[in-house]
């Protein structure tokens, strides 16, 4: 899905819809990490990664990442 398609998908929801995301919180017990739902705040949200391979000279011409841009929302597993 590209950004335009994502925006079109978001348009199905009312403009005053609150958006929440799941983040990983360090575990407080021996059981490990836990997931936590927080309200999305574009200014404070630091759980994203933008990768732009359009000018990367180390990506070969036949590589699937050649000339791609990816925005990952959330935290790595």
C-alpha positions in Angstrom: 0.0 0.0 0.0 1.4 3.4 -0.8 0.8 6.7 1.0 -2.0 7.8 -1.3 -3.9 4.5 -0.9 -3.4 4.7 2.9 -4.9 8.2 2.8 -7.8 7.0 0.8 -8.3 4.1 3.3 -8.2 6.6 6.2 -10.9 8.7 4.4 -13.5 6.1 5.2 -13.4 7.2 8.9 -14.9 10.4 10.3 -12.3 13.2 10.6 -12.8 13.4 14.4 -11.8 9.7 14.8 -9.1 9.2 17.5 -6.1 7.2 16.1 -4.3 4.8 18.5 -1.2 2.7 17.9 0.3 -0.3 19.7 3.8 0.2 21.1 6.1 -2.2 23.0 6.6 -1.5 26.6 9.5 -3.1 28.5 8.3 -5.9 30.6 8.2 -5.4 34.4 8.3 -9.1 35.2 10.1 -12.1 34.0 7.5 -12.6 31.3 9.1 -10.1 28.9 7.8 -7.1 26.9 4.2 -6.2 26.7 2.1 -4.3 24.2 0.5 -1.0 25.1 -2.1 1.1 23.1 -1.4 4.8 23.0 -3.0 7.7 21.2 -1.1 8.6 18.0 0.5 12.0 18.2 2.4 12.9 15.0 4.7 15.4 16.9 5.6 13.1 19.8 5.4 9.7 18.0 8.9 8.4 17.5 8.0 4.8 16.6 8.4 5.1 12.8 11.2 4.6 10.3 11.4 6.1 6.8 13.8 4.4 4.4 14.6 5.9 1.0 16.5 3.7 -1.4 16.0 5.9 -4.5 19.6 7.3 -4.3 21.3 4.3 -2.6 24.3 3.3 -4.7 24.7 0.1 -2.8 21.4 -1.3 -4.0 21.9 -3.2 -7.2 19.7 -2.5 -10.3 17.8 -5.8 -9.9 17.3 -5.7 -6.2 13.7 -5.5 -5.0 14.4 -2.5 -2.9 15.8 -0.5 -5.8 14.1 2.9 -6.0 11.7 2.2 -3.1 10.6 4.4 -0.2 9.1 2.7 2.9 7.4 4.2 6.0 7.1 1.8 8.9 4.8 2.8 11.7 5.2 1.0 15.0 8.2 -0.6 16.7 10.4 -3.4 15.5 9.6 -6.9 16.8 
